[in-house]
Amino acid sequence: MTTATPARPRGKQSADSTRGIVLLFVGLMLSMLLASLSQTVLSTALPTVVGELNGVDHMLWVMTAFILASTIMMPVYGKLGDLIGRKGLMLAAISLFVAGSVVGALAADMNWLIVGRVIQGLGGGGLMILSQAIIADVVPARERGKYMGIMGAVFAVSSVAGPLLGGWFTEGIGWRWTFWINVPLGVLALLATIFFLHLPKGTTSRPKIDVAGMITLAVTTTAFILIASWGGKDFQWTSPTILGLIVLTLVAAGAFVIIERRSAEPIIPLHLFRKRNFNLTTAAGLLTGIAMFGAIGYLPTYLQMAFGVDATQAGLLMIPMMAGLLITSVVAGVVVSRTGRYKWMPIVGSLVVALGLFLLSTLRTDTPLWMLCVYIAVLGIGLGTSMQILVLIVQNTFPVREVGTATASNNYFRQIGASLGSAVVGSLFTTRLTSILSERLPATPGTGESPSNSLTPASVAAMPEEIRSIITTAYNEALTPLFLYMVPLALLAFVLLLFVREEPLATSIQRDVPAEALGEGNLTISSTDAPAASPAGDRSLARSGRSG
């Protein structure tokens, strides 16, 4: 049965709903900050961490473990949230994340550190997905843009604050505080969820869990991310290990599709792919993820080696991108909420991303730093104009009963794109750099080998000008062409988004649940809560219970 929230006197209802949503939103922001910081805070602390724990050879797994676990769990949280409700899952996700943080903080060796990161990832995947889905539970699509914009700004802040915070902890009270800081933040997020999150329970008390789908998806994701992480770096692309993983990925993916076709409650329902907007925005999100993480993943290293700045300065130089992303993400959300129009934003954003990547491809070692800041600000503006709007389009395509599953599926493929971008660009960058340095650097006396593997920013700064020029030029020539290679990805996203159908944004939330499940304490907004809608919004009210 489709029901809307029972109407109360408008003044009291609006005030109560707004106050409750603001308090809840603060808790959701904390949850997203936990998840996003955990992906960046260790970047500057990692050399010290692996040195203390004697695990340089396991360094890759510190980052990969979290990415892998969180990516696998995204569709799981999305589907279970739609089936059994999101409040209990959010509490479980926060608790898992905090528990993983404690394990990481107390780790005596690399094995326990990696275990802690896995546990963090098991919770972190839920923090990202459930936060976005919960906003869809309590705020109509027409008003959701401004909230989604602020959520996008959280990622902008963490992309710069994470490395700076990690460096500050490492140089001060110790790297273990990159984990301990999550405990008080997690407690605050738990309290906000307990006291401010009131949602209807799931659509069924005895859901059929797609265990086989979860297992095959986990195998597919694990094999794929290992291919992206190991291929060309730890193993040759033609090695038995990589070829075996490719076969495993294809077989597991085929099995997953067969299982999803037969499952009563598939973890990623195949009917999602019958919706044009879902396919187009998911593909554009994947391409944007490749370009974004491929571009920014190695910029701090490039800045240190090619421009001679230290780690802290490299982090500060990323602030223009953060500012561009933060401002445009928030402004775009407000504009969507006021006008109800959204299609043009990710289209323009993709073009701006393409422009930013092209500008970065023109960098030279003598480029003024202010110009570099302008280039990365352009990239941030493009990302802020598109990222969260793509999620909003997906959510507006499906009814509330499927919004978690659809959001999680969209984010899953974006995360796959992020992993692919980081790994492929990293592999190409490393290969090109090693080749250039081997050709141009003189051999080390006594060994006859190039010293390319032992270069650090400090050692390069102390070298004679002639040698330093060779190294900085090599870093520039190895990375900047890769930015140009990613321009077609942004342009392809632009073309795909041209075909998005701009459907009116719903101005109320209607649920396929019994009316008695919606209590007075529930934070939901009916049509009486929403501001006066435009004609397009009025038409969407009649369609807000649609299935797409």
C-alpha positions in Angstrom: 0.0 0.0 0.0 1.3 3.4 -0.9 0.9 6.0 1.8 2.0 9.6 2.4 2.8 11.0 5.8 -0.4 12.0 7.7 -0.8 15.7 7.6 -0.5 17.8 10.8 -0.9 21.5 11.2 1.6 23.0 8.7 3.5 25.3 11.0 4.2 22.7 13.7 5.0 19.9 11.2 7.4 22.0 9.2 9.2 23.3 12.2 9.5 19.8 13.8 10.5 18.2 10.6 13.1 20.8 9.7 14.7 20.7 13.2 14.7 16.9 13.2 16.2 16.7 9.8 18.9 19.2 10.6 19.9 17.2 13.7 19.8 13.9 11.7 21.8 15.5 8.9 24.6 16.4 11.3 24.8 12.8 12.3 24.9 11.6 8.7 27.6 14.2 7.9 29.7 12.7 10.7 29.2 9.2 9.3 30.2 10.2 5.8 33.2 12.1 7.2 34.3 8.9 9.0 34.2 6.9 5.8 35.8 9.5 3.5 38.6 10.5 5.9 39.6 6.8 6.3 40.4 6.7 2.5 42.8 9.6 2.7 44.1 10.1 6.2 46.7 7.3 6.0 48.3 8.5 2.7 50.8 10.7 4.5 51.2 8.5 7.5 51.8 5.3 5.6 55.6 5.5 5.2 55.9 5.8 9.0 53.3 3.1 9.7 54.9 0.5 7.5 58.4 1.4 8.8 57.4 0.9 12.4 55.5 -2.3 11.8 58.2 -3.7 9.4 55.8 -4.3 6.6 56.8 -2.3 3.5 56.1 -5.4 1.4 52.5 -5.3 2.6 51.9 -1.6 2.2 49.5 -2.0 -0.8 47.1 -4.0 1.4 46.7 -1.2 3.9 44.8 0.8 1.3 43.4 -2.1 -0.8 41.9 -3.9 2.1 39.6 -0.9 2.9 38.7 -0.2 -0.7 37.9 -3.9 -1.3 35.8 -4.5 1.8 33.8 -1.2 1.4 33.1 -1.8 -2.3 31.8 -5.3 -1.7 29.6 -4.2 1.1 27.9 -1.2 -0.7 25.3 -3.3 -2.6 24.8 -5.5 0.5 23.9 -2.5 2.7 21.8 -1.0 0.0 19.6 -4.0 -0.5 19.3 -5.0 3.1 18.4 -1.4 4.0 15.5 -1.6 1.5 14.4 -4.9 3.0 14.8 -4.6 6.7 15.2 -0.8 7.3 18.3 1.4 7.6 18.5 2.4 11.2 19.8 -0.9 12.6 22.2 -1.2 9.6 23.5 2.3 10.2 24.2 1.5 13.9 25.9 -1.8 12.8 28.0 0.0 10.2 29.2 2.7 12.6 30.0 0.1 15.3 32.0 -2.0 12.8 33.9 1.0 11.6 34.8 2.1 15.2 35.7 -1.5 16.1 38.0 -1.7 13.0 39.6 1.7 14.1 40.3 0.3 17.6 42.0 -2.8 16.0 44.1 -0.6 13.7 45.1 1.7 16.6 46.2 -1.3 18.7 47.9 -3.2 15.8 51.2 -4.7 16.8 52.1 -5.8 13.3 51.0 -5.4 9.7 48.6 -8.4 9.8 46.5 -6.8 12.5 46.6 -3.4 10.8 45.2 -5.0 7.7 42.6 -6.8 9.7 41.6 -3.5 11.2 41.3 -1.9 7.8 39.1 -4.8 6.6 36.8 -4.3 9.5 36.7 -0.6 8.9 35.8 -1.2 5.2 33.0 -3.6 6.2 31.4 -0.7 8.1 32.7 2.1 5.8 30.7 0.8 2.8 27.5 1.2 4.8 28.3 4.7 6.1 28.6 6.0 2.6 25.5 4.3 1.1 23.2 4.5 4.0 23.8 8.2 4.6 22.7 8.9 1.0 19.8 6.6 1.2 18.5 7.9 4.5 18.3 11.4 3.1 16.1 10.0 0.4 13.9 8.5 3.1 13.3 11.8 4.8 13.6 14.5 2.2 11.7 14.6 -1.1 13.8 14.7 -4.3 12.9 18.3 -5.0 14.4 19.4 -1.7 17.2 16.8 -1.6 19.6 18.6 -3.9 20.9 21.0 -1.2 21.5 18.1 1.2 23.3 16.0 -1.4 25.4 19.0 -2.3 26.6 19.4 1.2 27.4 15.6 1.3 29.5 16.1 -1.8 31.3 18.8 0.0 32.3 16.3 2.7 34.4 14.4 0.2 36.0 17.6 -0.9 37.0 18.5 2.6 38.3 15.0 3.4 40.4 14.8 0.2 42.6 17.6 1.6 42.0 17.4 5.4 42.8 13.7 5.5 46.4 13.9 4.3 47.0 17.1 6.4 45.5 15.5 9.5 47.5 12.3 8.9 50.7 14.2 8.6 50.0 16.3 11.7 49.2 13.2 13.8 52.3 11.3 12.5 54.7 14.2 13.2 53.0 14.9 16.6 51.1 12.5 18.9 51.6 9.5 16.6 50.1 7.8 13.6 47.8 5.6 15.8 45.7 8.7 16.3 44.6 8.5 12.7 42.6 5.5 14.0 41.8 6.7 17.6 40.1 9.9 16.2 37.4 7.8 14.7 36.2 6.6 18.2 34.7 10.0 19.5 33.4 10.8 16.0 31.8 7.4 15.8 30.2 7.7 19.2 28.7 11.1 18.2 27.4 9.5 14.9 25.9 6.6 17.0 24.1 9.0 19.3 22.7 11.0 16.4 21.4 7.9 14.7 19.8 6.5 17.9 18.0 9.7 18.9 17.3 11.5 15.6 16.8 8.8 13.0 13.1 7.6 12.9 12.2 5.6 9.8 9.6 3.0 8.9 10.8 -0.6 9.2 11.6 -2.6 6.1 9.0 -3.9 3.7 9.1 -7.4 5.0 9.7 -9.0 8.4 11.2 -12.2 6.8 13.3 -11.1 3.8 14.9 -13.5 1.5 18.6 -12.7 1.6 20.5 -13.2 -1.7 23.4 -15.1 -0.1 24.6 -16.6 -3.4 24.5 -13.2 -5.1 26.6 -11.7 -2.3 29.2 -14.4 -2.5 29.6 -14.2 -6.3 29.6 -10.4 -6.2 32.4 -10.5 -3.5 34.4 -12.9 -5.6 34.0 -10.8 -8.8 34.8 -7.6 -7.0 37.9 -9.0 -5.2 39.3 -10.5 -8.4 38.7 -7.4 -10.4 40.3 -5.0 -7.8 43.3 -7.4 -7.5 43.7 -7.2 -11.2 43.6 -3.4 -11.1 46.0 -3.3 -8.1 48.6 -5.9 -9.2 48.5 -5.8 -13.0 51.6 -4.2 -14.4 53.2 -3.5 -11.0 53.4 -6.6 -8.9 52.7 -9.0 -11.8 53.0 -8.8 -15.5 49.7 -8.5 -17.4 50.5 -11.8 -19.1 51.5 -13.6 -15.9 49.5 -16.7 -14.8 48.3 -14.8 -11.7 46.7 -11.9 -13.6 45.4 -14.2 -16.4 43.9 -16.5 -13.7 42.3 -13.5 -12.0 40.8 -12.3 -15.3 39.2 -15.8 -15.9 37.9 -15.8 -12.3 36.4 -12.4 -12.7 34.6 -13.4 -15.9 33.3 -16.7 -14.5 32.1 -15.2 -11.2 30.5 -12.3 -13.0 28.6 -14.7 -15.3 27.5 -16.7 -12.3 26.4 -13.5 -10.6 24.1 -12.5 -13.5 22.5 -16.0 -13.7 21.9 -15.9 -9.9 20.4 -12.4 -10.0 18.0 -13.4 -12.7 16.6 -16.2 -10.5 16.8 -14.6 -7.1 13.6 -13.4 -5.3 15.4 -10.4 -3.8 18.6 -9.9 -5.9 21.3 -7.7 -4.4 21.7 -5.8 -7.7 18.3 -6.3 -9.5 18.8 -6.6 -13.2 15.7 -4.6 -13.8 17.6 -1.5 -12.7 19.4 -1.7 -16.0 16.1 -1.3 -17.9 16.0 2.3 -16.8 17.7 4.7 -19.2 18.7 7.2 -16.6 20.2 4.6 -14.3 22.4 3.2 -17.1 23.5 6.6 -18.4 24.3 8.1 -14.9 26.0 4.9 -13.7 28.2 4.7 -16.8 29.0 8.5 -16.5 29.8 8.0 -12.8 32.2 5.1 -13.5 34.0 7.2 -16.2 34.1 10.2 -13.8 35.5 8.0 -11.1 38.3 6.7 -13.3 39.2 10.3 -14.4 38.9 11.8 -10.9 40.9 9.2 -8.9 43.3 8.7 -11.8 44.0 12.5 -11.9 44.3 13.3 -8.2 45.8 10.1 -6.9 49.3 11.0 -8.0 49.2 14.8 -8.0 50.7 15.1 -4.4 53.7 12.9 -5.4 54.1 14.8 -8.7 54.1 18.1 -6.9 56.8 17.0 -4.4 59.1 15.5 -7.1 58.5 17.9 -10.0 58.0 21.2 -8.1 60.2 20.5 -5.1 57.5 21.2 -2.4 57.3 19.2 0.8 54.5 16.8 1.8 52.5 19.5 3.8 52.8 22.0 1.0 51.7 19.4 -1.5 48.6 18.9 0.6 47.9 22.6 0.8 48.2 23.0 -2.9 45.3 20.6 -3.3 43.0 23.1 -1.5 41.9 25.0 -4.7 40.4 21.7 -6.0 38.7 21.2 -2.7 37.3 24.7 -2.7 36.1 24.4 -6.2 34.4 21.1 -5.5 32.9 22.2 -2.2 31.5 25.5 -3.4 30.0 24.2 -6.7 28.6 21.1 -5.0 26.7 23.1 -2.4 25.6 25.8 -4.9 24.4 23.1 -7.4 22.4 21.4 -4.7 20.7 24.7 -3.8 19.9 25.6 -7.4 18.3 22.1 -8.0 16.1 22.5 -4.9 15.0 26.0 -6.0 14.4 25.4 -9.7 13.8 21.6 -10.0 16.1 21.6 -13.0 19.2 19.4 -12.9 20.0 17.8 -16.3 22.3 20.6 -17.4 24.6 20.4 -14.4 26.4 17.1 -14.9 26.6 17.8 -18.6 28.4 21.1 -18.0 30.4 19.4 -15.2 31.7 16.7 -17.5 32.9 19.4 -20.0 34.6 21.3 -17.2 36.3 18.1 -16.0 37.6 17.5 -19.5 38.9 21.1 -19.6 40.6 20.6 -16.2 42.3 17.4 -17.3 43.5 19.1 -20.5 44.9 22.0 -18.6 46.7 19.6 -16.2 48.2 17.9 -19.3 50.0 21.2 -20.2 51.9 21.4 -16.9 55.7 21.9 -17.1 58.3 22.0 -14.4 58.5 25.8 -14.9 54.7 26.3 -14.7 53.9 28.9 -11.9 52.3 27.3 -8.9 49.4 29.8 -9.0 48.5 28.5 -12.5 48.6 24.9 -11.3 46.2 25.9 -8.5 43.8 27.4 -11.2 44.0 24.2 -13.2 43.1 21.9 -10.3 40.3 24.4 -9.2 38.8 24.0 -12.6 38.8 20.2 -12.1 37.2 20.6 -8.7 34.5 22.8 -10.1 33.6 20.2 -12.8 33.4 17.4 -10.2 31.3 19.4 -7.8 28.8 20.2 -10.5 28.2 16.6 -11.4 29.0 14.0 -8.8 26.1 14.3 -6.3 23.6 15.3 -9.0 24.2 11.9 -10.7 23.2 10.2 -7.4 20.1 12.4 -7.2 19.1 11.4 -10.7 19.4 7.8 -9.8 17.3 8.2 -6.7 14.6 10.1 -8.6 14.3 7.2 -11.1 13.1 4.7 -8.5 10.5 4.5 -5.7 11.6 4.8 -2.1 11.4 1.0 -1.6 14.3 0.6 -4.0 16.3 3.8 -3.4 18.9 2.1 -1.3 19.5 -0.6 -3.8 19.7 1.8 -6.7 22.0 4.2 -4.8 24.3 1.4 -3.7 24.5 0.0 -7.2 25.4 3.4 -8.7 28.1 4.0 -6.1 29.4 0.4 -6.5 30.2 1.0 -10.1 31.7 4.5 -9.4 33.9 2.8 -6.8 35.0 0.3 -9.3 35.9 3.2 -11.6 37.9 4.8 -8.9 39.8 1.6 -8.2 40.4 1.2 -11.9 41.6 4.8 -12.4 44.0 4.7 -9.5 45.5 1.4 -10.5 45.8 1.9 -14.2 47.2 5.4 -14.0 49.5 4.3 -11.2 50.8 1.4 -13.4 51.3 3.6 -16.5 52.9 6.3 -14.4 55.3 3.9 -12.7 56.2 2.2 -16.0 56.8 5.4 -17.9 58.8 7.0 -15.0 61.1 3.9 -14.6 61.7 3.8 -18.3 62.6 7.5 -18.6 64.8 7.5 -15.6 66.6 4.4 -16.6 67.4 5.9 -20.0 68.5 9.4 -18.7 70.0 8.9 -15.2 73.7 7.9 -15.0 74.3 4.6 -13.4 75.3 4.4 -9.7 79.0 3.9 -9.3 79.9 0.3 -8.3 76.5 -1.2 -9.2 76.0 -0.1 -12.8 72.3 0.4 -12.1 70.1 3.5 -12.2 69.2 4.9 -8.7 65.5 5.4 -9.8 64.1 3.2 -7.0 65.7 5.1 -4.2 64.6 8.7 -5.0 62.9 10.8 -2.3 61.9 14.5 -2.4 64.7 15.2 0.1 67.4 13.3 -1.9 66.4 15.0 -5.2 66.5 18.4 -3.6 70.1 17.8 -2.5 71.3 16.6 -6.0 73.2 18.8 -8.4 71.1 20.9 -10.7 71.8 18.8 -13.8 70.6 15.6 -12.2 67.7 17.2 -10.5 66.5 18.6 -13.8 66.5 15.2 -15.3 64.4 13.7 -12.5 61.9 16.5 -12.4 61.5 16.5 -16.1 61.0 12.7 -16.0 58.2 13.0 -13.5 56.5 15.6 -15.6 56.8 13.6 -18.8 55.6 10.4 -17.1 52.4 11.9 -15.6 51.1 14.8 -17.6 50.4 12.9 -20.8 48.1 10.6 -18.8 45.9 13.6 -18.0 45.4 14.1 -21.7 44.5 10.4 -22.1 41.7 10.8 -19.6 40.0 13.7 -21.4 38.1 11.3 -23.8 36.6 9.7 -20.7 35.1 13.0 -19.5 33.9 13.7 -23.0 32.2 10.3 -23.3 30.5 11.0 -20.0 29.3 14.3 -21.5 27.8 12.5 -24.5 26.1 9.9 -22.4 24.5 12.5 -20.1 23.0 14.3 -23.1 20.5 11.4 -23.4 19.4 11.6 -19.7 15.6 12.1 -19.5 14.9 15.0 -17.1 12.0 13.7 -15.1 10.3 16.0 -12.6 11.6 15.8 -9.1 9.2 14.4 -6.6 7.8 16.8 -4.0 6.6 14.3 -1.4 7.7 10.9 -0.1 5.2 8.1 -0.6 5.9 4.6 0.7 4.7 1.1 -0.1 4.1 0.3 3.6 1.1 0.2 5.9 0.0 3.5 7.2 0.3 2.4 10.8 4.0 1.9 10.3 4.4 5.7 10.0 4.3 7.1 13.5 4.2 10.6 14.8 8.0 10.6 15.5 9.0 9.6 12.0 11.0 12.2 10.1 9.2 12.2 6.8 7.9 15.0 4.6 4.6 14.9 2.9 3.4 17.1 0.2 2.3 19.6 2.8 5.9 19.9 4.1 7.3 20.9 0.7 7.5 24.5 -0.5 5.2 25.6 -3.2 6.1 23.5 -6.2 6.5 24.6 -9.7 4.1 23.1 -12.3 6.7 20.4 -13.0 6.8 19.7 -9.3 3.0 19.4 -9.2 3.0 16.8 -11.9 5.7 14.9 -10.1 3.5 14.7 -7.0 1.2 12.5 -8.8 4.1 10.3 -10.0 6.1 10.2 -6.8 5.0 6.7 -6.1 6.1 5.5 -9.5 8.5 2.6 -10.2 10.6 4.6 -12.6 
